[in-house]
Amino acid sequence: MSKTSFERPVVSLRAALTAGLATLIVIWLCDVAAAGQRVALVVGNSEYRHTTPLINPRNDAALMSSVLTRAGFSVTKVIDADQRSMQAALREFGRALQAPDVEAGLFYYAGHGIQIRDENFLIPVDAEISGEDEVAFSSINLNESYK
């Protein structure tokens, strides 16, 4: 079996599972946030410069953005974000969540990530990491506050 013919069903299954999960999340959030504004930040990193590029994150982010928009979310979509643009988007999202009329927020990330010593990091497309000691300087630490 050729590589191409094998990947198509996997991609289709992944898209279906992502759409199903997105729908369930949106249904749940609609009940939670019926009265207030809903904001979402969607990041899809595919085109990594210094490591293996990924095929699906850009498509997953587009699908999630579409589902969330249809559910009434104000969506900020960031594709192939470098460290600076990811930090800026997270700061803007953190500030948006503090608005008095915001009742729900959702952050969706598709791309490379890593966990080191119980800390989780998202990897921007420009990260050049050759050792564990460089992760904190080249990536986005999810334990940090972005507001």
C-alpha positions as CSV (number, residue, x, y, z in Angstrom):
1,M,0.0,0.0,0.0
2,S,1.4,3.4,-0.9
3,K,2.0,6.0,1.8
4,T,-0.4,8.4,0.2
5,S,-3.3,6.0,0.1
6,F,-2.7,5.1,3.8
7,E,-2.6,8.7,5.0
8,R,-6.0,9.7,3.5
9,P,-8.2,7.6,5.8
10,V,-6.1,8.7,8.8
11,V,-6.5,12.3,7.9
12,S,-10.2,11.9,7.4
13,L,-10.6,10.1,10.7
14,R,-8.6,12.7,12.5
15,A,-10.8,15.5,10.9
16,A,-14.0,13.7,11.9
17,L,-12.8,13.2,15.5
18,T,-11.7,16.8,15.8
19,A,-15.0,18.0,14.4
20,G,-16.9,15.7,16.8
21,L,-14.9,16.8,19.8
22,A,-15.3,20.5,18.8
23,T,-19.0,20.0,18.5
24,L,-19.3,18.5,22.0
25,I,-17.2,21.3,23.5
26,V,-19.3,23.9,21.8
27,I,-22.6,22.3,22.9
28,W,-21.3,22.2,26.5
29,L,-20.0,25.8,26.4
30,C,-23.3,27.1,24.9
31,D,-25.1,25.9,28.0
32,V,-22.5,27.4,30.2
33,A,-22.3,30.8,28.5
34,A,-25.7,31.4,27.1
35,A,-25.9,35.0,28.3
36,G,-22.4,36.4,27.8
37,Q,-19.7,37.0,25.2
38,R,-17.6,34.0,24.2
39,V,-14.0,34.4,23.1
40,A,-11.6,31.9,21.6
41,L,-7.9,31.8,20.6
42,V,-7.1,29.1,18.1
43,V,-3.5,28.4,17.2
44,G,-2.4,26.0,14.4
45,N,1.4,25.5,14.0
46,S,2.4,23.4,11.0
47,E,5.4,24.9,9.2
48,Y,8.2,24.4,11.7
49,R,11.5,25.7,10.6
50,H,13.9,23.6,12.7
51,T,12.1,20.4,13.3
52,T,9.5,18.2,11.6
53,P,6.7,20.1,9.9
54,L,3.2,18.8,10.7
55,I,0.4,18.3,8.2
56,N,-2.8,18.6,10.3
57,P,-2.5,21.6,12.7
58,R,-3.4,24.2,10.1
59,N,-6.5,22.2,9.0
60,D,-7.5,21.4,12.6
61,A,-7.3,25.1,13.5
62,A,-9.4,26.1,10.5
63,L,-12.0,23.5,11.4
64,M,-12.1,24.5,15.1
65,S,-12.3,28.2,14.2
66,S,-15.3,27.5,11.9
67,V,-17.1,25.5,14.5
68,L,-16.5,28.0,17.2
69,T,-17.6,31.0,15.0
70,R,-20.8,29.2,14.2
71,A,-21.4,28.7,17.9
72,G,-21.1,32.5,18.5
73,F,-17.5,32.8,19.6
74,S,-15.4,35.7,18.7
75,V,-12.4,33.8,17.3
76,T,-8.8,34.9,16.9
77,K,-7.0,32.4,14.7
78,V,-3.2,32.3,14.5
79,I,-1.5,30.1,12.0
80,D,2.2,29.2,12.0
81,A,3.0,31.5,14.9
82,D,6.5,32.4,15.9
83,Q,7.3,33.0,19.6
84,R,6.6,36.7,19.5
85,S,3.2,36.4,17.8
86,M,2.1,33.5,20.1
87,Q,3.0,35.6,23.2
88,A,1.1,38.6,21.8
89,A,-1.9,36.5,20.9
90,L,-1.9,34.9,24.4
91,R,-1.6,38.3,26.1
92,E,-4.5,39.7,24.0
93,F,-6.6,36.6,24.8
94,G,-5.8,36.9,28.5
95,R,-6.9,40.5,28.5
96,A,-10.1,39.7,26.6
97,L,-11.0,37.1,29.2
98,Q,-11.0,39.7,31.9
99,A,-13.7,41.8,30.2
100,P,-16.8,41.9,32.5
101,D,-19.2,40.6,29.7
102,V,-17.1,37.6,28.9
103,E,-18.7,34.4,30.2
104,A,-16.6,31.8,28.4
105,G,-13.2,31.4,26.8
106,L,-11.6,28.6,24.9
107,F,-8.0,28.1,23.9
108,Y,-7.2,25.5,21.2
109,Y,-3.7,24.6,20.2
110,A,-2.5,22.2,17.4
111,G,1.2,21.8,17.0
112,H,4.3,20.5,18.7
113,G,4.4,20.6,22.5
114,I,6.7,19.2,25.2
115,Q,6.5,18.5,28.9
116,I,9.6,18.9,31.1
117,R,9.5,18.4,34.9
118,D,5.7,18.8,35.1
119,E,5.7,21.9,33.0
120,N,4.0,22.1,29.6
121,F,5.4,24.1,26.7
122,L,4.0,25.0,23.3
123,I,6.5,25.1,20.5
124,P,6.4,28.1,18.1
125,V,7.4,27.5,14.5
126,D,10.7,29.5,14.9
127,A,11.9,27.5,18.0
128,E,15.4,26.1,17.6
129,I,15.8,23.7,20.6
130,S,18.8,21.5,20.8
131,G,18.7,20.8,24.5
132,E,16.4,20.8,27.5
133,D,17.9,24.0,28.9
134,E,16.8,25.9,25.8
135,V,13.1,25.0,26.0
136,A,12.1,27.8,28.4
137,F,13.7,30.5,26.2
138,S,12.4,29.3,22.9
139,S,8.8,28.2,23.7
140,I,5.6,29.2,25.5
141,N,5.3,28.0,29.1
142,L,1.7,27.2,29.8
143,N,2.3,27.9,33.5
144,E,3.0,31.6,32.8
145,S,0.2,34.2,33.1
146,Y,-0.5,36.1,29.8
147,K,-2.7,39.0,30.8
